[in-house]
């Protein structure tokens, strides 16, 4: 399902309300910006949002 927004602020508010963690927020925001760059429309394809995104802290990355 495609969720379309009128403005970037509206989209960011929607993303913030649904993201379970910072990783999900960043992935959805990047998808939004990518879609806008290539189509000129602010939208997110909700079928492709990854629900299991986990951010690693600095110690786990080493």
C-alpha positions in Angstrom: 0.0 0.0 0.0 1.3 3.4 -0.9 0.9 6.2 1.7 1.0 9.7 0.0 1.7 12.9 1.9 1.1 16.6 0.9 4.2 17.9 2.7 7.5 16.6 4.1 6.4 17.7 7.6 3.2 15.7 7.4 5.2 12.7 6.3 7.8 13.1 9.0 5.1 13.3 11.7 3.5 10.2 10.3 6.8 8.4 10.3 7.7 9.5 13.9 4.3 8.2 15.1 4.9 4.8 13.7 8.6 4.1 14.0 9.4 1.8 16.9 13.1 2.9 17.0 15.6 5.3 15.5 16.6 2.7 12.9 13.1 2.4 11.6 12.6 6.1 11.6 15.8 6.6 9.5 14.9 3.9 7.0 11.4 5.3 6.4 12.7 8.8 6.1 15.3 7.7 3.6 12.6 5.9 1.6 10.5 9.0 1.7 13.3 11.2 0.4 14.3 8.7 -2.3 10.7 8.5 -3.6 10.5 12.3 -3.6 13.7 12.7 -5.5 12.7 10.3 -8.2 9.0 10.9 -8.5 8.4 14.4 -7.1 5.8 12.9 -4.7 6.2 12.4 -0.9 5.1 8.8 -0.4 6.1 5.6 1.4 5.4 2.1 0.2 4.2 0.6 3.5 4.6 -3.0 2.1 8.4 -2.6 2.1 8.9 -1.1 5.5 11.2 -3.4 7.5 9.8 -4.1 10.9 12.9 -5.7 12.4 15.5 -2.9 12.0 17.8 -2.7 14.9 20.6 -0.2 15.5 23.8 -1.4 16.9 25.5 0.6 19.5 29.2 1.5 19.1 30.5 -1.4 21.1 28.8 -4.0 18.9 30.2 -2.5 15.7 33.8 -3.1 16.8 
